[in-house]
Amino acid sequence: MKPALQINLSFQQILAVVRQLPAEQKRKLSKTLEKDIIDSKLTRLLKTFKTSKITEDEILNEVDFVRSKLYGSKKD
């Protein structure tokens, strides 16, 4: 595998290059950057809620308890 090419560019230089792209490539770049941002935010959110202090059984018991309070203790 080849090492990644490292080029130091300022934001303004990158912007100047992007502005030279055809419209379709700009759209593709925009979608890729948007996906990267969403993935980053989702990863951060998942790390925030990650815990080993609660078991799946505890979660299921709590869900059952809340459902019974909301909907009554009807079981089909």
Number of C-alpha atoms within 10 A of each C-alpha: 3 4 5 6 5 6 6 7 9 9 9 9 11 11 11 11 10 14 11 10 12 9 11 9 12 14 12 11 14 12 12 12 12 12 12 12 12 12 12 12 12 12 11 12 11 11 10 9 8 10 9 7 5 9 10 9 9 10 11 11 12 12 12 13 13 12 13 13 10 9 9 10 11 7 6 3
